[in-house]
Amino acid sequence: MKSTVTSKGQVTIPQEIRSKAKIVPGSQLNFQLENDGTLIAHVLSRDISELKGMIKIKRKKPVSLKEMKNAISDGANESTQ
């Protein structure tokens, strides 16, 4: 299979290779250049379970319906002033 490099350095990876390597939009590739000039591309993939706990979320008390209505009302009042 053959691809052409664009003036921006971009290459289209043929569909057959993308399918077999499970490359999807947003996939990251790691490139390695061997001494003999061979270029190796590794698909960096993660199991979704590895992401658990990476982002800490401070949970606050849920906002009540009354508080939401008041915030909307306050915002509407500010935009008319």
Stockholm file with secondary structure:
# STOCKHOLM 1.0

chainA/1-81         MKSTVTSKGQVTIPQEIRSKAKIVPGSQLNFQLENDGTLIAHVLSRDISELKGMIKIKRKKPVSLKEMKNAISDGANESTQ
#=GR chainA/1-81 SS CCCCCCTTSCCCCCHHHHHHTTCCTTCEEEEEECTTSCEEEEEECCCGGGGTTSSCCCCCCCCCHHHHHHHHHHHHHHHTC
#=GC SS_cons        CCCCCCTTSCCCCCHHHHHHTTCCTTCEEEEEECTTSCEEEEEECCCGGGGTTSSCCCCCCCCCHHHHHHHHHHHHHHHTC
//
